[in-house]
């Protein structure tokens, strides 16, 4: 039955719609990942977002301003529960009042209470250390060091008192001192903040609300649609199995460890054909294989050798051998299969392969006969022609015997089957009895175990990292394509030729 054209067009359109949906969700997930990384680094980098300055060398007062970046702290501080610290805000407000009075040219007597108040706030800030609440105690040390360096004293409190004294301001203009305070001290003071805690005793964080509303809801809908697509593709698949197949999307729904979302995001971008991670995957896979190949092979080899040694040490060998007899076997189907194999390979080897080897057997037997007569004391030299004739007669007799045996094996003979079974039973019985006598089993077990022990000590101990690297390089040479594509053909010689498009 011919498929209608409208049905084909509908399927193509649906496929394209799914592809557009997957790409949109992948880009939305990538945006979410960028936001997650920003949220994780916001508190440690809040000083940067507040001042929008780069300090390449923290030990030096080298600052690179970035005025193009917007001040996002008023918008994002409420998300993290961050509020301005009251002590530092009081300090900044007092300095603004002092700065306005000094710029207005008021007398030293009128500005003395403001300067004294500023010194008291500086001493209080040094004693209380409001930066400890935000984990930035180093900022206070920077302020103290800059006060000491500016005043030339060893005490930061005395330095603040000296920098705002009548004598100091009488020798230095306020414009110069104002530049020091506004560029070296106040930006550091403004970085202090206070962060509230929730009922569980953890710092306030409202990130999950926006994440749940804008992103996780979309991810949940997409996972549900993918499960529906899987069940339509595999009707026998249960909802649980369909969900388990999307286990990689689990980090997208977790409210914690959000940095794990990098895995499903990369996977979605790759499936949507927005990025190509195959070279990275191959490089990571090669590194992992290179690191684990040696340990994995050593463990497997040691486990195999140890298991073989335990099996060899077992005293149950005679019982196991006797269990191979036909009347001791658990299933008779194995015996019938063995007999059928003998009946199949016996005529093949005796009736076809052996006669074709007659010339080689004659040459080998004639040479061996001539060499054996020469080694006999007092032996006479046998002509080569005579030895070849003797060998030829022996080989002809052997070939005739083989052909006759092959013909008999090819015939359906119940007596023959019975004799073969009797021969096998007798062979296993005599072999088991021979192992039980004269300490043959114990000596054989000891020799085999010693041989395997030497294998562990000599071969496995010689394996090293260089050997694995050499194997990986050899693998790269075998699988890497050449300029004319010969490497790809050698890597997959059984690949069928590509069919031309219809």
N, C-alpha and C positions, 0 to 999 in steps of 0.2 A: 504494500500500500504506500502510495506516494505521500510524503509529509507536506501539509499545506504550507505555503510560503509565509502566511501570517504567523504561523506557529514558530517557525524558525526565526523570524524577525523579532518576535516577542522574547524568545529565549536569549538572543543576542543582546537585546535592550536590557533585559533583566540582569544579564551578566555584567553589562557595562554599568548599570546602576549599582550593583554590589561593589564593583571596583571603585566607583566614585565614592560610595559610602565608606569603604575600607580606607581609602586615602584620606577622606575628611576626618575620620576617627583617628587615624594614625597621626595626622598633623595636630589634631586636638590633644592627643596624648603627648606629643612632643612639646607642645606649649605648656601642658601641665607639668612635664618633667622640668622644663626651664623654671617654672614658677616654684616647684618643689625645691630645686637647688637654690633659688634665690631666698626662699623662706628659711632653709637650713642655715644659710650663711648670713642672714640679715643681722642677727644679734651680734655675732663676732665682728661684722663689718659695719656696724651702725655708725661708728665714728667717721668712716669714709663717706657713707651716704649723707651724713649730717654736714660735714665740711666740704665734701667733694674735692678733696685734695689727695694727691699721691705723695708718699714719702719714700723714695727709692732706698735711701739710707737712713734708717731710724736713728742712728747715732749722730747724724748731722742735721742741722735745721734746713735741709733742702726740701722745698715744697713745690710740687707741680700742680697748679690749680686746674680744675676741670669745670669751667663755668657753664658749659653746655648741658651738663647733667642736671636734671631737675631735683629739687629737694623733696624727696618722697617720704621723709620721716614723719611729717604731720599726718600722712595718709596711712602709713603702715604701722606706726607705733601703737595705735589702738588694737590692731590685730594681735600683737604680741603682749598686750597689757602693759605697755611702757608709758610712764608719765614723767614729766620733768621733776627733778629732785627739788624739794622745797628749799633746802639750805643753799644749794648752788644758784637757784633762781633768785633767792634773796641777795646773794652775793653779787650777781650780775645787775640786779636792780639798784643796789647801793652804789655800784661803780658808775652806772649811767647817771645817777644823781650827782655824784662827785665830779664826773667828767663835765657835765653841763655847767656846774658852778665854776670850775676852773676855766673853762672856755669863755665864760661870761666875764672873766677878769675880776672876780670877787677877791677881796683881801684875804691874806693868810689867816687872819683871826676869824673871819666868817666861815672859812672852809675847814678850820681845824676840827670841829666836831665831825664833819663828814669824813675827813682823813683818818681820824681816830676810830670811827665806826668801821671804816674799811679795813684797818689793821686788825681790829678785833674779829671781824668776820674771817680774815685770812688765818689768824691764829686758831679760831674755832674750826675752820675747815681742815687745818693741819691736824688738830687734835681728834676730831670726829671721823675724818676720812670718809666722806660720803661716797667715794668711788668704790669702796669695798662691796657695797650692795650689788653693783653691776659687774663685779669681778675685774675692775680696772684699777687696781691699786697702783699699778705702775704709772698711771697718769699723774697721781699726786706726787710721786717722786720726780717726774719731769718738771712739774710746777716748782717744787722746792729747789731743784738744781738750777733752774733758770733764775729764780729769785736770788740765790746765792751768787751766781755768776754775774748778775747785773749789779748787785750791791757790793760784791767783793768780800763778803763775810762767810763764816762757817755755819751760821744758824739761819734757817729759812725764816723763822719768826722775827729775828732781829733784822734780817734783810728787808722784810716787808715794812717794818717800822722805820727803817732808814730811808727807803725809797719814797715814803710819803711824809717825811719830816720837813720842817721849814728850811733847815740848812740845805738839804739835798735839792729841794725844788727851787731854792734861791740860786744855786749854781747851775742847774739844768732846767731848760725850758720844758713846760708841760707838753708841748707838741712832740718833743723827742721822747719823753717818758710815756706819753699817751700811746705812741706807736708801739713801744715795748709791751705795755699792758694789753693792748687790743690784738696784737699779732702773736705774742708769745705765751700769754697767760689765759686770757679770756676764752680763746678757742678750746683750750684744754678743760677749763672749768665747765663749759657748756656741754661737754660730752657726758657728764654725769647724769644718771637717770635712776628712776625707781620703778621696779617691775612688780606688779601685784602677783599674788598666788591664789590658786583656786581652792575649793574645799578639800581636795586631796593632797594639799601641801605642795603642789607642783606649780611652776611659773605659768601664768595665764597665757593661753594660746588659743585663738579663735580661728586658726587656719583651717581646721576640719570642717567648719560650717560652710565656708565658700567652696572648699574642695568637694564636699558632699553634694552641694547644690549644683555647681557648674560642671564638675568633671566626673565624679564617681557615679552619678546618675546616668550619664551618657555611656560610661564604661559598662555599667550593669545592663543597660539596654542592648549594647552591642554584643555582649557575651550571650545574652538571651537569644538574639538573632542568629548568632553563630551556632548555638545549640540547635535551633530550629533548622538551620541549613544542613547541619550534620545529620539530623534525624530524617530529613527529606532525602538526603543522599544515601543513608544507610537506614532503611526502615526498621531493621531489627535492633538498632542501637537504643538502649534505654537512656532516660534522661540523666541518670547518675553517671553512666559511662560517657555520655556526651559532655557533661560538666567536667569529668576528670580529664578528658582530652584537652580541655582548655585550662589546665592547671597553671600554665605559664602566665595567665591573666590574673592570677590571685593577688599579686602585689598591687594591682590597680585598685583593688577594693579594700586594702588594708589601711586603717587609719594611723598606723605606726610603721616605722621603717620604710618611709616613703621613698628613700633613695633606691630601694630595690626595683622601682618602676622602670629603671633604665633597661632591664631585661625585656619585659613585654613591649616597651616602646620601640626598641631596636628591632624586635621580632616583627612588629606590625609594620614598621617602615619598610622592612625588607620584603614582607609579603605583599605590600601595596606597590612594590617596585619603585619606591622613592629613593632608596639607597641600595647599594650593593655591598653586602658584608661578607661575601664569599671569600675574597682574599684574606680578610681578617680572620674569618673562621678557620680557613686552611692553616694560617700561620699559628693560631692558638692551638688548633688540633695537633699540629706537628710538634709544638713545644710540649704539650701534655703527653703525647705519645713518647716523645724523646725522654721525658722525665720519668714516666711510669713503666716504660718497656722493660728496663733492666730489673727493677724491683718485682714487677709482675711475673716476668719470665723466671726469675730466681725462685719466687715463692711456688709457682706452678711446678717447676722442675724438681725442687726439693720435695714438694708434696708427692709428686709422682714417684720419685725414687724411694722415698720413705715408705710409701704404700706398697711398692714392689718388694722392698726388703721385708716388710711385715708379712706379705703374702708368701715370700720364699721361706721365711722362718717357721711357717706353720707346720706342725707335725701331721696334718691331715692329708698330705699328698697321696699316700697309698689309697686312702678311702676315696679321694676325688678321682683318681685314675680308675679304680674299680667301678665307680659310678658311670663311667663311659661305656660300660658293657651294655649290650642291647637289652638284656632282661633287667638291668638296674636303672635304665634311663627313665626319667619322669615322663617324657613324651616320645612316642614312637615315630612322630612325624620327622624329627631330626634324623633318625636312623634311615628312614626312607629317602630323605633328601640326600644323605651321604651316599647311599647306594646308587641313587640316580646320578649323582655327580661322578662316581667311579665308572658307571656304565657309559657316561657321556665322554669323559676324558680318557678313559682306558683305550677304547678303539682309536681315538684321535692320536694319542701319543705312540701307541704300539703299532698301529696299522698304517699311519700316514707320516708322522714325524720321524720315527726311527728308520724306516727304509730310505728316506731321503738323506739321512746322515751316514749311510753305508760307506761312501768313499772316505770321508773324514775318519770314521771309526777304523777302517782298514789301515790307513796311514798311521794313525796313533797306535794301534795295537801292534803293527809290524815294527815300528820304531821301539816300542817298549820291549818287545820280544828280543830284538837284536841287542839292545842295551843290557837286558837281563842275562843273556848267554855270555856276554863279554865279561861280566862281573863274577861269573862262576870260576873258582880256581881250576886251572887246567882246561878251561873251556876253549872250544875251537871257534874260529870265526865263521859265522853263518852268512852265506851270501844274502844280499839284500833282496834278490828276487825270491829266494826260498822263504825268507821271513814274510814277505808280502803275500806269497801264496798261502802260507799257513794262516796268516791273519785274515786273508780273504775268506778262507773256508770257515773260520770261526765266526766271522761277521755274518756270512751267509746263513749259517745255522742259527745264529742269534736273531737275524731278521725274519727267517722263516718261523721261528718260534714266536716272535712278537706278533707276526701277522696271524698266526693260528690263534694265539691268545686273544687278539683283538676281535677276530671273528666270533669266538666263543662268548666274549663279553658282550658283543652286540646282539647276540641271540637272547630271546626271553627264556630263561631256564630257572625254574624254581630251585633245583638242586644247587645251581651255581650261587644263587642268592643266599641259600642256607649255608654253603661253605664259606662265603665271604663273611657272613655274620659270625660264624664260628671262628674264623681266622681272626677277626677283630677282637672278639671276646677273649680269645686265648692270648693275643698280643698284649691287651691291657692288663690281664691277670698276671702274666709273666713279668711285665714291666713293674707292676706294683710289688710283686714278690721279690724281684731283684733289688728294688730300692729299700726294702725292709731288712735285707741281709747285709752283714759286713760293714755297717756304718756308711753305706753309700749315700743315703739320703742326707745324713748330717754333714758329711764331707762336701757334698754338692751344694747344700744350702750355705755352708760356710764360705765356699769359694765364690758363689754368686753374690752373696752379701758383701764380701770383701771387694769384689769387682765393682759393684755399685758404689761402695764407699770411696774407692779411688776415683770414680767418676765425679762424685761430689767434690772431693778435695782438689782434683786437678783441673777439671773442665770448668766447673761453676766458679771456682775461685779465680780463674783467669779472666772472667768476664769483667769488663770495666766500662766506664763511660765512653771512652774513645771508640770502643767497638760498636756501641749503639749509635754514636754520631756517624761512624763510617757507614753503618747500615742505612741510616736516614739519608745520607748523601747519595748512596747507591739507589735508594728508592726514588729520590728526586731525579736522578739521571734517567731512570727507566720510565718515569711517568711524565716528565716535563716534555712538552711538545717542542719539536725542532722548527726551524724556519720554514721548511717545506711540508710540515705536518707529518713527518715520518714517525715522530715520537708518539703522536696520538694513535697512529695506526698500529704501532708495536704494542702500545699499552692495552689496546682492545682489539685483537685480531679477529675476534668472533663477532664484532659488531656488524649487523647487516647494513647494506648500503641504504642511504636515505632515499625514501620514495619521493618523487616529485609531487608538488602540490596539485590537487585536482583542479 
